[in-house]
Amino acid sequence: MSGEVELSAGASMRRMTEADIPAVSALENRLFPIDAWPLQMFHDELSQPETREYWVVEVEAPHSEDAGTPETAMIVGYAGLMCIEPIADVQTIAVVPEHEGEGLGTALLRRLITSARERGAHDVLLEVREDNPRAQALYVRHGFEQIHVRKKYYRDGVDALIMRLELSPEAAPSV
């Protein structure tokens, strides 16, 4: 499975930078109001590039011809990975509802899986809300299997399903 996915027209993926944190944090609060990471956590994560890697997906922002506003990119998804060999952990993955079904979550997940392989991981782990079947289906399509349940993991009492993807040694890059 290739780590790269062709994104829809007008969409692009790149590494997250410090400048992206305010927009990503705003999305985090919108998408995960109960469990949103504090702003500082994104700064802390980006400050550890030896073990962390974060990506954003952008689309061209709509603009008004009347206002003469130039087109700018708008972040509509983001994802992060922590890798401390031999385990990689998906820290977060999110796509705004207006862009669900466009393959952006798939692109982000494949990027994280590729990064895990490049960093020498043998397994990729993640937690997903038990009440999020759409995300669970995405992970299953990419080979993840449920290995455990963390009862009442989320602040609102919802269980977390722990899922694992075993990375085959032959798929790992040679050093």
Chimera marker file (.cmm) of the C-alpha trace (Angstrom):
<marker_set name="trace">
<marker id="1" x="0.000" y="0.000" z="0.000" r="1" g="1" b="0" radius="0.5"/>
<marker id="2" x="1.486" y="3.306" z="-1.029" r="1" g="1" b="0" radius="0.5"/>
<marker id="3" x="1.631" y="6.099" z="1.500" r="1" g="1" b="0" radius="0.5"/>
<marker id="4" x="0.574" y="8.669" z="-1.040" r="1" g="1" b="0" radius="0.5"/>
<marker id="5" x="-3.012" y="9.139" z="-2.128" r="1" g="1" b="0" radius="0.5"/>
<marker id="6" x="-4.170" y="11.391" z="-4.882" r="1" g="1" b="0" radius="0.5"/>
<marker id="7" x="-6.171" y="14.153" z="-3.266" r="1" g="1" b="0" radius="0.5"/>
<marker id="8" x="-9.227" y="15.736" z="-4.798" r="1" g="1" b="0" radius="0.5"/>
<marker id="9" x="-8.746" y="18.781" z="-7.015" r="1" g="1" b="0" radius="0.5"/>
<marker id="10" x="-7.732" y="21.794" z="-4.993" r="1" g="1" b="0" radius="0.5"/>
<marker id="11" x="-6.564" y="19.744" z="-1.984" r="1" g="1" b="0" radius="0.5"/>
<marker id="12" x="-2.979" y="19.284" z="-0.852" r="1" g="1" b="0" radius="0.5"/>
<marker id="13" x="-1.148" y="17.703" z="2.078" r="1" g="1" b="0" radius="0.5"/>
<marker id="14" x="1.942" y="19.032" z="3.808" r="1" g="1" b="0" radius="0.5"/>
<marker id="15" x="3.721" y="18.880" z="7.154" r="1" g="1" b="0" radius="0.5"/>
<marker id="16" x="2.131" y="20.925" z="9.904" r="1" g="1" b="0" radius="0.5"/>
<marker id="17" x="4.062" y="23.996" z="11.028" r="1" g="1" b="0" radius="0.5"/>
<marker id="18" x="3.850" y="26.240" z="14.088" r="1" g="1" b="0" radius="0.5"/>
<marker id="19" x="1.930" y="28.744" z="11.947" r="1" g="1" b="0" radius="0.5"/>
<marker id="20" x="-0.823" y="26.129" z="11.444" r="1" g="1" b="0" radius="0.5"/>
<marker id="21" x="-1.447" y="25.585" z="15.150" r="1" g="1" b="0" radius="0.5"/>
<marker id="22" x="-4.137" y="28.271" z="15.649" r="1" g="1" b="0" radius="0.5"/>
<marker id="23" x="-6.217" y="26.926" z="12.738" r="1" g="1" b="0" radius="0.5"/>
<marker id="24" x="-5.703" y="23.298" z="13.775" r="1" g="1" b="0" radius="0.5"/>
<marker id="25" x="-6.561" y="24.099" z="17.388" r="1" g="1" b="0" radius="0.5"/>
<marker id="26" x="-9.768" y="25.834" z="16.273" r="1" g="1" b="0" radius="0.5"/>
<marker id="27" x="-10.709" y="22.731" z="14.267" r="1" g="1" b="0" radius="0.5"/>
<marker id="28" x="-9.815" y="20.497" z="17.209" r="1" g="1" b="0" radius="0.5"/>
<marker id="29" x="-12.201" y="22.445" z="19.453" r="1" g="1" b="0" radius="0.5"/>
<marker id="30" x="-14.915" y="22.332" z="16.802" r="1" g="1" b="0" radius="0.5"/>
<marker id="31" x="-14.556" y="18.614" z="16.037" r="1" g="1" b="0" radius="0.5"/>
<marker id="32" x="-13.789" y="17.292" z="19.531" r="1" g="1" b="0" radius="0.5"/>
<marker id="33" x="-15.398" y="19.754" z="21.948" r="1" g="1" b="0" radius="0.5"/>
<marker id="34" x="-15.358" y="17.329" z="24.890" r="1" g="1" b="0" radius="0.5"/>
<marker id="35" x="-11.851" y="15.950" z="24.371" r="1" g="1" b="0" radius="0.5"/>
<marker id="36" x="-10.081" y="18.777" z="22.528" r="1" g="1" b="0" radius="0.5"/>
<marker id="37" x="-6.364" y="19.092" z="23.071" r="1" g="1" b="0" radius="0.5"/>
<marker id="38" x="-5.261" y="22.372" z="24.639" r="1" g="1" b="0" radius="0.5"/>
<marker id="39" x="-3.445" y="24.715" z="22.261" r="1" g="1" b="0" radius="0.5"/>
<marker id="40" x="-0.122" y="24.175" z="24.070" r="1" g="1" b="0" radius="0.5"/>
<marker id="41" x="-0.271" y="20.445" z="23.362" r="1" g="1" b="0" radius="0.5"/>
<marker id="42" x="0.098" y="21.085" z="19.622" r="1" g="1" b="0" radius="0.5"/>
<marker id="43" x="3.152" y="23.251" z="20.295" r="1" g="1" b="0" radius="0.5"/>
<marker id="44" x="4.586" y="20.515" z="22.534" r="1" g="1" b="0" radius="0.5"/>
<marker id="45" x="3.975" y="17.841" z="19.901" r="1" g="1" b="0" radius="0.5"/>
<marker id="46" x="5.613" y="19.818" z="17.082" r="1" g="1" b="0" radius="0.5"/>
<marker id="47" x="8.623" y="20.499" z="19.314" r="1" g="1" b="0" radius="0.5"/>
<marker id="48" x="9.506" y="16.779" z="19.255" r="1" g="1" b="0" radius="0.5"/>
<marker id="49" x="10.239" y="15.996" z="15.565" r="1" g="1" b="0" radius="0.5"/>
<marker id="50" x="12.498" y="13.091" z="16.486" r="1" g="1" b="0" radius="0.5"/>
<marker id="51" x="9.421" y="11.118" z="17.629" r="1" g="1" b="0" radius="0.5"/>
<marker id="52" x="6.435" y="13.121" z="16.298" r="1" g="1" b="0" radius="0.5"/>
<marker id="53" x="5.147" y="13.984" z="12.851" r="1" g="1" b="0" radius="0.5"/>
<marker id="54" x="2.036" y="16.016" z="11.974" r="1" g="1" b="0" radius="0.5"/>
<marker id="55" x="0.349" y="16.682" z="8.642" r="1" g="1" b="0" radius="0.5"/>
<marker id="56" x="-2.397" y="18.999" z="7.424" r="1" g="1" b="0" radius="0.5"/>
<marker id="57" x="-4.688" y="18.844" z="4.405" r="1" g="1" b="0" radius="0.5"/>
<marker id="58" x="-5.646" y="22.137" z="2.831" r="1" g="1" b="0" radius="0.5"/>
<marker id="59" x="-8.171" y="23.167" z="0.216" r="1" g="1" b="0" radius="0.5"/>
<marker id="60" x="-8.492" y="26.429" z="-1.609" r="1" g="1" b="0" radius="0.5"/>
<marker id="61" x="-10.663" y="28.702" z="0.481" r="1" g="1" b="0" radius="0.5"/>
<marker id="62" x="-13.690" y="30.138" z="-1.260" r="1" g="1" b="0" radius="0.5"/>
<marker id="63" x="-13.333" y="33.802" z="-2.015" r="1" g="1" b="0" radius="0.5"/>
<marker id="64" x="-15.672" y="36.569" z="-2.950" r="1" g="1" b="0" radius="0.5"/>
<marker id="65" x="-15.218" y="38.212" z="-6.336" r="1" g="1" b="0" radius="0.5"/>
<marker id="66" x="-16.940" y="41.300" z="-4.916" r="1" g="1" b="0" radius="0.5"/>
<marker id="67" x="-14.444" y="41.696" z="-2.095" r="1" g="1" b="0" radius="0.5"/>
<marker id="68" x="-11.481" y="40.979" z="-4.326" r="1" g="1" b="0" radius="0.5"/>
<marker id="69" x="-10.141" y="38.641" z="-1.668" r="1" g="1" b="0" radius="0.5"/>
<marker id="70" x="-7.275" y="36.488" z="-2.943" r="1" g="1" b="0" radius="0.5"/>
<marker id="71" x="-7.649" y="32.728" z="-2.668" r="1" g="1" b="0" radius="0.5"/>
<marker id="72" x="-5.942" y="31.239" z="0.348" r="1" g="1" b="0" radius="0.5"/>
<marker id="73" x="-5.593" y="27.716" z="1.643" r="1" g="1" b="0" radius="0.5"/>
<marker id="74" x="-7.874" y="26.531" z="4.412" r="1" g="1" b="0" radius="0.5"/>
<marker id="75" x="-6.958" y="23.571" z="6.652" r="1" g="1" b="0" radius="0.5"/>
<marker id="76" x="-9.711" y="20.941" z="6.560" r="1" g="1" b="0" radius="0.5"/>
<marker id="77" x="-7.910" y="17.968" z="8.086" r="1" g="1" b="0" radius="0.5"/>
<marker id="78" x="-4.916" y="17.048" z="10.178" r="1" g="1" b="0" radius="0.5"/>
<marker id="79" x="-3.220" y="14.006" z="11.648" r="1" g="1" b="0" radius="0.5"/>
<marker id="80" x="-0.301" y="13.154" z="13.873" r="1" g="1" b="0" radius="0.5"/>
<marker id="81" x="1.912" y="10.210" z="14.674" r="1" g="1" b="0" radius="0.5"/>
<marker id="82" x="4.233" y="9.402" z="17.562" r="1" g="1" b="0" radius="0.5"/>
<marker id="83" x="6.833" y="6.734" z="16.879" r="1" g="1" b="0" radius="0.5"/>
<marker id="84" x="9.145" y="5.251" z="19.454" r="1" g="1" b="0" radius="0.5"/>
<marker id="85" x="10.451" y="2.025" z="17.947" r="1" g="1" b="0" radius="0.5"/>
<marker id="86" x="9.039" y="-0.491" z="17.592" r="1" g="1" b="0" radius="0.5"/>
<marker id="87" x="5.607" y="1.103" z="18.164" r="1" g="1" b="0" radius="0.5"/>
<marker id="88" x="3.908" y="3.975" z="16.348" r="1" g="1" b="0" radius="0.5"/>
<marker id="89" x="0.772" y="5.557" z="17.726" r="1" g="1" b="0" radius="0.5"/>
<marker id="90" x="-1.758" y="7.613" z="15.788" r="1" g="1" b="0" radius="0.5"/>
<marker id="91" x="-2.093" y="10.625" z="18.062" r="1" g="1" b="0" radius="0.5"/>
<marker id="92" x="-4.948" y="12.271" z="16.177" r="1" g="1" b="0" radius="0.5"/>
<marker id="93" x="-6.683" y="12.262" z="12.829" r="1" g="1" b="0" radius="0.5"/>
<marker id="94" x="-9.534" y="14.534" z="11.831" r="1" g="1" b="0" radius="0.5"/>
<marker id="95" x="-11.358" y="15.844" z="8.777" r="1" g="1" b="0" radius="0.5"/>
<marker id="96" x="-14.078" y="18.487" z="8.870" r="1" g="1" b="0" radius="0.5"/>
<marker id="97" x="-17.564" y="17.095" z="8.118" r="1" g="1" b="0" radius="0.5"/>
<marker id="98" x="-17.890" y="19.260" z="4.994" r="1" g="1" b="0" radius="0.5"/>
<marker id="99" x="-15.016" y="17.295" z="3.419" r="1" g="1" b="0" radius="0.5"/>
<marker id="100" x="-15.765" y="13.789" z="4.679" r="1" g="1" b="0" radius="0.5"/>
<marker id="101" x="-16.089" y="11.198" z="1.932" r="1" g="1" b="0" radius="0.5"/>
<marker id="102" x="-13.450" y="12.849" z="-0.260" r="1" g="1" b="0" radius="0.5"/>
<marker id="103" x="-10.624" y="10.493" z="0.704" r="1" g="1" b="0" radius="0.5"/>
<marker id="104" x="-8.838" y="12.997" z="2.933" r="1" g="1" b="0" radius="0.5"/>
<marker id="105" x="-8.961" y="10.758" z="6.017" r="1" g="1" b="0" radius="0.5"/>
<marker id="106" x="-7.615" y="7.897" z="3.892" r="1" g="1" b="0" radius="0.5"/>
<marker id="107" x="-4.797" y="10.088" z="2.606" r="1" g="1" b="0" radius="0.5"/>
<marker id="108" x="-3.855" y="11.196" z="6.112" r="1" g="1" b="0" radius="0.5"/>
<marker id="109" x="-3.962" y="7.654" z="7.501" r="1" g="1" b="0" radius="0.5"/>
<marker id="110" x="-1.841" y="6.290" z="4.644" r="1" g="1" b="0" radius="0.5"/>
<marker id="111" x="0.685" y="9.067" z="5.221" r="1" g="1" b="0" radius="0.5"/>
<marker id="112" x="0.916" y="8.106" z="8.908" r="1" g="1" b="0" radius="0.5"/>
<marker id="113" x="1.314" y="4.404" z="8.076" r="1" g="1" b="0" radius="0.5"/>
<marker id="114" x="4.091" y="5.217" z="5.604" r="1" g="1" b="0" radius="0.5"/>
<marker id="115" x="5.789" y="7.420" z="8.198" r="1" g="1" b="0" radius="0.5"/>
<marker id="116" x="5.551" y="4.616" z="10.771" r="1" g="1" b="0" radius="0.5"/>
<marker id="117" x="7.280" y="2.238" z="8.335" r="1" g="1" b="0" radius="0.5"/>
<marker id="118" x="9.956" y="4.810" z="7.506" r="1" g="1" b="0" radius="0.5"/>
<marker id="119" x="10.608" y="5.302" z="11.221" r="1" g="1" b="0" radius="0.5"/>
<marker id="120" x="11.054" y="1.547" z="11.781" r="1" g="1" b="0" radius="0.5"/>
<marker id="121" x="7.793" y="0.732" z="13.565" r="1" g="1" b="0" radius="0.5"/>
<marker id="122" x="6.549" y="-2.850" z="13.685" r="1" g="1" b="0" radius="0.5"/>
<marker id="123" x="3.038" y="-1.911" z="14.806" r="1" g="1" b="0" radius="0.5"/>
<marker id="124" x="0.740" y="1.089" z="14.586" r="1" g="1" b="0" radius="0.5"/>
<marker id="125" x="-1.705" y="1.569" z="17.448" r="1" g="1" b="0" radius="0.5"/>
<marker id="126" x="-4.631" y="3.937" z="17.866" r="1" g="1" b="0" radius="0.5"/>
<marker id="127" x="-7.649" y="4.627" z="20.028" r="1" g="1" b="0" radius="0.5"/>
<marker id="128" x="-11.025" y="5.282" z="18.421" r="1" g="1" b="0" radius="0.5"/>
<marker id="129" x="-14.341" y="6.118" z="20.027" r="1" g="1" b="0" radius="0.5"/>
<marker id="130" x="-16.681" y="3.165" z="20.251" r="1" g="1" b="0" radius="0.5"/>
<marker id="131" x="-19.454" y="5.416" z="18.917" r="1" g="1" b="0" radius="0.5"/>
<marker id="132" x="-17.526" y="6.387" z="15.744" r="1" g="1" b="0" radius="0.5"/>
<marker id="133" x="-18.265" y="3.629" z="13.211" r="1" g="1" b="0" radius="0.5"/>
<marker id="134" x="-17.085" y="5.738" z="10.266" r="1" g="1" b="0" radius="0.5"/>
<marker id="135" x="-13.566" y="6.029" z="11.684" r="1" g="1" b="0" radius="0.5"/>
<marker id="136" x="-13.569" y="2.364" z="12.734" r="1" g="1" b="0" radius="0.5"/>
<marker id="137" x="-14.458" y="1.350" z="9.169" r="1" g="1" b="0" radius="0.5"/>
<marker id="138" x="-11.589" y="3.458" z="7.807" r="1" g="1" b="0" radius="0.5"/>
<marker id="139" x="-9.132" y="1.720" z="10.100" r="1" g="1" b="0" radius="0.5"/>
<marker id="140" x="-10.461" y="-1.773" z="9.328" r="1" g="1" b="0" radius="0.5"/>
<marker id="141" x="-10.163" y="-1.054" z="5.566" r="1" g="1" b="0" radius="0.5"/>
<marker id="142" x="-6.475" y="-0.369" z="6.179" r="1" g="1" b="0" radius="0.5"/>
<marker id="143" x="-5.857" y="-3.580" z="8.090" r="1" g="1" b="0" radius="0.5"/>
<marker id="144" x="-6.303" y="-2.461" z="11.701" r="1" g="1" b="0" radius="0.5"/>
<marker id="145" x="-7.802" y="-4.959" z="14.137" r="1" g="1" b="0" radius="0.5"/>
<marker id="146" x="-9.379" y="-4.273" z="17.490" r="1" g="1" b="0" radius="0.5"/>
<marker id="147" x="-7.196" y="-5.660" z="20.273" r="1" g="1" b="0" radius="0.5"/>
<marker id="148" x="-8.656" y="-4.140" z="23.424" r="1" g="1" b="0" radius="0.5"/>
<marker id="149" x="-11.303" y="-1.842" z="24.921" r="1" g="1" b="0" radius="0.5"/>
<marker id="150" x="-10.510" y="0.963" z="27.349" r="1" g="1" b="0" radius="0.5"/>
<marker id="151" x="-13.682" y="1.458" z="29.350" r="1" g="1" b="0" radius="0.5"/>
<marker id="152" x="-14.866" y="5.036" z="29.781" r="1" g="1" b="0" radius="0.5"/>
<marker id="153" x="-11.677" y="6.374" z="28.179" r="1" g="1" b="0" radius="0.5"/>
<marker id="154" x="-13.206" y="9.593" z="26.891" r="1" g="1" b="0" radius="0.5"/>
<marker id="155" x="-14.371" y="12.392" z="29.166" r="1" g="1" b="0" radius="0.5"/>
<marker id="156" x="-18.035" y="11.755" z="28.349" r="1" g="1" b="0" radius="0.5"/>
<marker id="157" x="-17.721" y="8.094" z="29.397" r="1" g="1" b="0" radius="0.5"/>
<marker id="158" x="-17.506" y="6.545" z="25.920" r="1" g="1" b="0" radius="0.5"/>
<marker id="159" x="-15.217" y="3.528" z="25.580" r="1" g="1" b="0" radius="0.5"/>
<marker id="160" x="-12.124" y="3.588" z="23.357" r="1" g="1" b="0" radius="0.5"/>
<marker id="161" x="-11.406" y="0.704" z="21.029" r="1" g="1" b="0" radius="0.5"/>
<marker id="162" x="-7.687" y="0.013" z="20.822" r="1" g="1" b="0" radius="0.5"/>
<marker id="163" x="-6.738" y="-1.023" z="17.303" r="1" g="1" b="0" radius="0.5"/>
<marker id="164" x="-3.456" y="-2.306" z="15.895" r="1" g="1" b="0" radius="0.5"/>
<marker id="165" x="-1.953" y="-2.617" z="12.453" r="1" g="1" b="0" radius="0.5"/>
<marker id="166" x="0.972" y="-5.016" z="12.243" r="1" g="1" b="0" radius="0.5"/>
<marker id="167" x="3.497" y="-3.774" z="9.702" r="1" g="1" b="0" radius="0.5"/>
<marker id="168" x="5.044" y="-6.552" z="7.699" r="1" g="1" b="0" radius="0.5"/>
<marker id="169" x="8.864" y="-6.607" z="7.804" r="1" g="1" b="0" radius="0.5"/>
<marker id="170" x="9.125" y="-6.943" z="4.026" r="1" g="1" b="0" radius="0.5"/>
<marker id="171" x="7.219" y="-3.655" z="3.612" r="1" g="1" b="0" radius="0.5"/>
<marker id="172" x="9.687" y="-1.782" z="5.794" r="1" g="1" b="0" radius="0.5"/>
<marker id="173" x="12.307" y="0.322" z="4.035" r="1" g="1" b="0" radius="0.5"/>
<marker id="174" x="15.793" y="-1.137" z="3.968" r="1" g="1" b="0" radius="0.5"/>
<marker id="175" x="18.480" y="0.856" z="5.720" r="1" g="1" b="0" radius="0.5"/>
<link id1="1" id2="2" r="1" g="1" b="0" radius="0.2"/>
<link id1="2" id2="3" r="1" g="1" b="0" radius="0.2"/>
<link id1="3" id2="4" r="1" g="1" b="0" radius="0.2"/>
<link id1="4" id2="5" r="1" g="1" b="0" radius="0.2"/>
<link id1="5" id2="6" r="1" g="1" b="0" radius="0.2"/>
<link id1="6" id2="7" r="1" g="1" b="0" radius="0.2"/>
<link id1="7" id2="8" r="1" g="1" b="0" radius="0.2"/>
<link id1="8" id2="9" r="1" g="1" b="0" radius="0.2"/>
<link id1="9" id2="10" r="1" g="1" b="0" radius="0.2"/>
<link id1="10" id2="11" r="1" g="1" b="0" radius="0.2"/>
<link id1="11" id2="12" r="1" g="1" b="0" radius="0.2"/>
<link id1="12" id2="13" r="1" g="1" b="0" radius="0.2"/>
<link id1="13" id2="14" r="1" g="1" b="0" radius="0.2"/>
<link id1="14" id2="15" r="1" g="1" b="0" radius="0.2"/>
<link id1="15" id2="16" r="1" g="1" b="0" radius="0.2"/>
<link id1="16" id2="17" r="1" g="1" b="0" radius="0.2"/>
<link id1="17" id2="18" r="1" g="1" b="0" radius="0.2"/>
<link id1="18" id2="19" r="1" g="1" b="0" radius="0.2"/>
<link id1="19" id2="20" r="1" g="1" b="0" radius="0.2"/>
<link id1="20" id2="21" r="1" g="1" b="0" radius="0.2"/>
<link id1="21" id2="22" r="1" g="1" b="0" radius="0.2"/>
<link id1="22" id2="23" r="1" g="1" b="0" radius="0.2"/>
<link id1="23" id2="24" r="1" g="1" b="0" radius="0.2"/>
<link id1="24" id2="25" r="1" g="1" b="0" radius="0.2"/>
<link id1="25" id2="26" r="1" g="1" b="0" radius="0.2"/>
<link id1="26" id2="27" r="1" g="1" b="0" radius="0.2"/>
<link id1="27" id2="28" r="1" g="1" b="0" radius="0.2"/>
<link id1="28" id2="29" r="1" g="1" b="0" radius="0.2"/>
<link id1="29" id2="30" r="1" g="1" b="0" radius="0.2"/>
<link id1="30" id2="31" r="1" g="1" b="0" radius="0.2"/>
<link id1="31" id2="32" r="1" g="1" b="0" radius="0.2"/>
<link id1="32" id2="33" r="1" g="1" b="0" radius="0.2"/>
<link id1="33" id2="34" r="1" g="1" b="0" radius="0.2"/>
<link id1="34" id2="35" r="1" g="1" b="0" radius="0.2"/>
<link id1="35" id2="36" r="1" g="1" b="0" radius="0.2"/>
<link id1="36" id2="37" r="1" g="1" b="0" radius="0.2"/>
<link id1="37" id2="38" r="1" g="1" b="0" radius="0.2"/>
<link id1="38" id2="39" r="1" g="1" b="0" radius="0.2"/>
<link id1="39" id2="40" r="1" g="1" b="0" radius="0.2"/>
<link id1="40" id2="41" r="1" g="1" b="0" radius="0.2"/>
<link id1="41" id2="42" r="1" g="1" b="0" radius="0.2"/>
<link id1="42" id2="43" r="1" g="1" b="0" radius="0.2"/>
<link id1="43" id2="44" r="1" g="1" b="0" radius="0.2"/>
<link id1="44" id2="45" r="1" g="1" b="0" radius="0.2"/>
<link id1="45" id2="46" r="1" g="1" b="0" radius="0.2"/>
<link id1="46" id2="47" r="1" g="1" b="0" radius="0.2"/>
<link id1="47" id2="48" r="1" g="1" b="0" radius="0.2"/>
<link id1="48" id2="49" r="1" g="1" b="0" radius="0.2"/>
<link id1="49" id2="50" r="1" g="1" b="0" radius="0.2"/>
<link id1="50" id2="51" r="1" g="1" b="0" radius="0.2"/>
<link id1="51" id2="52" r="1" g="1" b="0" radius="0.2"/>
<link id1="52" id2="53" r="1" g="1" b="0" radius="0.2"/>
<link id1="53" id2="54" r="1" g="1" b="0" radius="0.2"/>
<link id1="54" id2="55" r="1" g="1" b="0" radius="0.2"/>
<link id1="55" id2="56" r="1" g="1" b="0" radius="0.2"/>
<link id1="56" id2="57" r="1" g="1" b="0" radius="0.2"/>
<link id1="57" id2="58" r="1" g="1" b="0" radius="0.2"/>
<link id1="58" id2="59" r="1" g="1" b="0" radius="0.2"/>
<link id1="59" id2="60" r="1" g="1" b="0" radius="0.2"/>
<link id1="60" id2="61" r="1" g="1" b="0" radius="0.2"/>
<link id1="61" id2="62" r="1" g="1" b="0" radius="0.2"/>
<link id1="62" id2="63" r="1" g="1" b="0" radius="0.2"/>
<link id1="63" id2="64" r="1" g="1" b="0" radius="0.2"/>
<link id1="64" id2="65" r="1" g="1" b="0" radius="0.2"/>
<link id1="65" id2="66" r="1" g="1" b="0" radius="0.2"/>
<link id1="66" id2="67" r="1" g="1" b="0" radius="0.2"/>
<link id1="67" id2="68" r="1" g="1" b="0" radius="0.2"/>
<link id1="68" id2="69" r="1" g="1" b="0" radius="0.2"/>
<link id1="69" id2="70" r="1" g="1" b="0" radius="0.2"/>
<link id1="70" id2="71" r="1" g="1" b="0" radius="0.2"/>
<link id1="71" id2="72" r="1" g="1" b="0" radius="0.2"/>
<link id1="72" id2="73" r="1" g="1" b="0" radius="0.2"/>
<link id1="73" id2="74" r="1" g="1" b="0" radius="0.2"/>
<link id1="74" id2="75" r="1" g="1" b="0" radius="0.2"/>
<link id1="75" id2="76" r="1" g="1" b="0" radius="0.2"/>
<link id1="76" id2="77" r="1" g="1" b="0" radius="0.2"/>
<link id1="77" id2="78" r="1" g="1" b="0" radius="0.2"/>
<link id1="78" id2="79" r="1" g="1" b="0" radius="0.2"/>
<link id1="79" id2="80" r="1" g="1" b="0" radius="0.2"/>
<link id1="80" id2="81" r="1" g="1" b="0" radius="0.2"/>
<link id1="81" id2="82" r="1" g="1" b="0" radius="0.2"/>
<link id1="82" id2="83" r="1" g="1" b="0" radius="0.2"/>
<link id1="83" id2="84" r="1" g="1" b="0" radius="0.2"/>
<link id1="84" id2="85" r="1" g="1" b="0" radius="0.2"/>
<link id1="85" id2="86" r="1" g="1" b="0" radius="0.2"/>
<link id1="86" id2="87" r="1" g="1" b="0" radius="0.2"/>
<link id1="87" id2="88" r="1" g="1" b="0" radius="0.2"/>
<link id1="88" id2="89" r="1" g="1" b="0" radius="0.2"/>
<link id1="89" id2="90" r="1" g="1" b="0" radius="0.2"/>
<link id1="90" id2="91" r="1" g="1" b="0" radius="0.2"/>
<link id1="91" id2="92" r="1" g="1" b="0" radius="0.2"/>
<link id1="92" id2="93" r="1" g="1" b="0" radius="0.2"/>
<link id1="93" id2="94" r="1" g="1" b="0" radius="0.2"/>
<link id1="94" id2="95" r="1" g="1" b="0" radius="0.2"/>
<link id1="95" id2="96" r="1" g="1" b="0" radius="0.2"/>
<link id1="96" id2="97" r="1" g="1" b="0" radius="0.2"/>
<link id1="97" id2="98" r="1" g="1" b="0" radius="0.2"/>
<link id1="98" id2="99" r="1" g="1" b="0" radius="0.2"/>
<link id1="99" id2="100" r="1" g="1" b="0" radius="0.2"/>
<link id1="100" id2="101" r="1" g="1" b="0" radius="0.2"/>
<link id1="101" id2="102" r="1" g="1" b="0" radius="0.2"/>
<link id1="102" id2="103" r="1" g="1" b="0" radius="0.2"/>
<link id1="103" id2="104" r="1" g="1" b="0" radius="0.2"/>
<link id1="104" id2="105" r="1" g="1" b="0" radius="0.2"/>
<link id1="105" id2="106" r="1" g="1" b="0" radius="0.2"/>
<link id1="106" id2="107" r="1" g="1" b="0" radius="0.2"/>
<link id1="107" id2="108" r="1" g="1" b="0" radius="0.2"/>
<link id1="108" id2="109" r="1" g="1" b="0" radius="0.2"/>
<link id1="109" id2="110" r="1" g="1" b="0" radius="0.2"/>
<link id1="110" id2="111" r="1" g="1" b="0" radius="0.2"/>
<link id1="111" id2="112" r="1" g="1" b="0" radius="0.2"/>
<link id1="112" id2="113" r="1" g="1" b="0" radius="0.2"/>
<link id1="113" id2="114" r="1" g="1" b="0" radius="0.2"/>
<link id1="114" id2="115" r="1" g="1" b="0" radius="0.2"/>
<link id1="115" id2="116" r="1" g="1" b="0" radius="0.2"/>
<link id1="116" id2="117" r="1" g="1" b="0" radius="0.2"/>
<link id1="117" id2="118" r="1" g="1" b="0" radius="0.2"/>
<link id1="118" id2="119" r="1" g="1" b="0" radius="0.2"/>
<link id1="119" id2="120" r="1" g="1" b="0" radius="0.2"/>
<link id1="120" id2="121" r="1" g="1" b="0" radius="0.2"/>
<link id1="121" id2="122" r="1" g="1" b="0" radius="0.2"/>
<link id1="122" id2="123" r="1" g="1" b="0" radius="0.2"/>
<link id1="123" id2="124" r="1" g="1" b="0" radius="0.2"/>
<link id1="124" id2="125" r="1" g="1" b="0" radius="0.2"/>
<link id1="125" id2="126" r="1" g="1" b="0" radius="0.2"/>
<link id1="126" id2="127" r="1" g="1" b="0" radius="0.2"/>
<link id1="127" id2="128" r="1" g="1" b="0" radius="0.2"/>
<link id1="128" id2="129" r="1" g="1" b="0" radius="0.2"/>
<link id1="129" id2="130" r="1" g="1" b="0" radius="0.2"/>
<link id1="130" id2="131" r="1" g="1" b="0" radius="0.2"/>
<link id1="131" id2="132" r="1" g="1" b="0" radius="0.2"/>
<link id1="132" id2="133" r="1" g="1" b="0" radius="0.2"/>
<link id1="133" id2="134" r="1" g="1" b="0" radius="0.2"/>
<link id1="134" id2="135" r="1" g="1" b="0" radius="0.2"/>
<link id1="135" id2="136" r="1" g="1" b="0" radius="0.2"/>
<link id1="136" id2="137" r="1" g="1" b="0" radius="0.2"/>
<link id1="137" id2="138" r="1" g="1" b="0" radius="0.2"/>
<link id1="138" id2="139" r="1" g="1" b="0" radius="0.2"/>
<link id1="139" id2="140" r="1" g="1" b="0" radius="0.2"/>
<link id1="140" id2="141" r="1" g="1" b="0" radius="0.2"/>
<link id1="141" id2="142" r="1" g="1" b="0" radius="0.2"/>
<link id1="142" id2="143" r="1" g="1" b="0" radius="0.2"/>
<link id1="143" id2="144" r="1" g="1" b="0" radius="0.2"/>
<link id1="144" id2="145" r="1" g="1" b="0" radius="0.2"/>
<link id1="145" id2="146" r="1" g="1" b="0" radius="0.2"/>
<link id1="146" id2="147" r="1" g="1" b="0" radius="0.2"/>
<link id1="147" id2="148" r="1" g="1" b="0" radius="0.2"/>
<link id1="148" id2="149" r="1" g="1" b="0" radius="0.2"/>
<link id1="149" id2="150" r="1" g="1" b="0" radius="0.2"/>
<link id1="150" id2="151" r="1" g="1" b="0" radius="0.2"/>
<link id1="151" id2="152" r="1" g="1" b="0" radius="0.2"/>
<link id1="152" id2="153" r="1" g="1" b="0" radius="0.2"/>
<link id1="153" id2="154" r="1" g="1" b="0" radius="0.2"/>
<link id1="154" id2="155" r="1" g="1" b="0" radius="0.2"/>
<link id1="155" id2="156" r="1" g="1" b="0" radius="0.2"/>
<link id1="156" id2="157" r="1" g="1" b="0" radius="0.2"/>
<link id1="157" id2="158" r="1" g="1" b="0" radius="0.2"/>
<link id1="158" id2="159" r="1" g="1" b="0" radius="0.2"/>
<link id1="159" id2="160" r="1" g="1" b="0" radius="0.2"/>
<link id1="160" id2="161" r="1" g="1" b="0" radius="0.2"/>
<link id1="161" id2="162" r="1" g="1" b="0" radius="0.2"/>
<link id1="162" id2="163" r="1" g="1" b="0" radius="0.2"/>
<link id1="163" id2="164" r="1" g="1" b="0" radius="0.2"/>
<link id1="164" id2="165" r="1" g="1" b="0" radius="0.2"/>
<link id1="165" id2="166" r="1" g="1" b="0" radius="0.2"/>
<link id1="166" id2="167" r="1" g="1" b="0" radius="0.2"/>
<link id1="167" id2="168" r="1" g="1" b="0" radius="0.2"/>
<link id1="168" id2="169" r="1" g="1" b="0" radius="0.2"/>
<link id1="169" id2="170" r="1" g="1" b="0" radius="0.2"/>
<link id1="170" id2="171" r="1" g="1" b="0" radius="0.2"/>
<link id1="171" id2="172" r="1" g="1" b="0" radius="0.2"/>
<link id1="172" id2="173" r="1" g="1" b="0" radius="0.2"/>
<link id1="173" id2="174" r="1" g="1" b="0" radius="0.2"/>
<link id1="174" id2="175" r="1" g="1" b="0" radius="0.2"/>
</marker_set>
